[in-house]
């Protein structure tokens, strides 16, 4: 199928993001309106979320790994140059998306992990700090004390955590996770996207999810559109969900249909232990799709989820379409 060229579209300026990226999307649009390049605008937007200590799944304040250490994953992709880069299991630096952008701009490499990513960040003057907030440390310790009857730890008293943190932790375990994704479309027609996360809470040390992997946690093709994802990273790695979504849009599917088609694949490929008694996946994956002409959609495997949309008129949350209702 021949995809319409940019000239056939009346190009808008637009940003979409995961539900926790309303500010990121709004910031990105405001910066693009001032002439800031799409990727710079997108990274600046995501930086706001990385800085937020109350966002427990991204950047500073993100929940740590099993050992109590915050390890961050992020990637950026620039549509105009079709270049991207990611950093994974990065410690002590709160803005992994900025580090990924530097990697893309300064080197020929696409992925750095762990100590190498940190060394690269140091070389670039990024400030090192402890990313584990007191709130996140207490939630981690609570999890550690409650996870087993067969280790050295006694369960923590019920009032060890504020009730809202305790209830939130219980409601989301296992598989407690979250991420911010932001995709932008500039008036020039150029696109870019960024995904940033602290990954699954209490993950194995060194575990890397989909967020820093081009094609899994994000992907953009300047001729077609962009897609980013949050949710069960391993499912996106096994299905290359973001790449596939862009390819389905290239083949002519609408953003919503492209996203649902990817989720049908994810659902079909879900592992046995990831399914409920009815055979439906218990894991969730959300995809945020932005096409070159400004059409967009958010889809998820199940649940009543939302995604953020920002344009020159402001920012709002819109409903995601669930595959399994
Ligand atoms: N996709 C992220 C990861 O697997 C987590 C999430 O978005 O919920 O690391």
Boltz pocket constraint, residues with backbone or C-beta under 6 A from the ligand:
constraints:
  - pocket:
      binder: B
      contacts: [[A, 175], [A, 176], [A, 177], [A, 178], [A, 179], [A, 197], [A, 198], [A, 199], [A, 200], [A, 208], [A, 209], [A, 210], [A, 211], [A, 229], [A, 230], [A, 231], [A, 232], [A, 233], [A, 234]]
      max_distance: 6.0
